[in-house]
Amino acid sequence: MAPEALVKYRAGACALCEYQLRGNEDVQSVDLHVFGPAGTVTLRCWLCHRCRPTPATVQATSGLLADRLLGWYRTNPSVWPTLHSSANG
């Protein structure tokens, strides 16, 4: 099986509000593992402090983030990991 690929969504910006993140800020990294044509892919994004979900908003925030990440990934095949032939056929 091919090693897991990492694809970054809007590196350096909040995945929800597009705020430009700085290196010393308190941000939350989020990884979404999906199946891709070449194996498992990790879609990584970041949330700024203001966009972090609360217990009351975690379901809505998670749904919005998943829709946004998967929609972007589906429509950007240039970021898909390369499919390699296997010696095992």
Secondary structure, DSSP 8 states (H G I E B T S, - for coil): ----EEEESSTTBBTTT--B--TTS--EEEEEEEEETTEEEEEEEEE-GGGS--TTTHHHHHHHHHHHHHHHHHT-GGGS------TT-
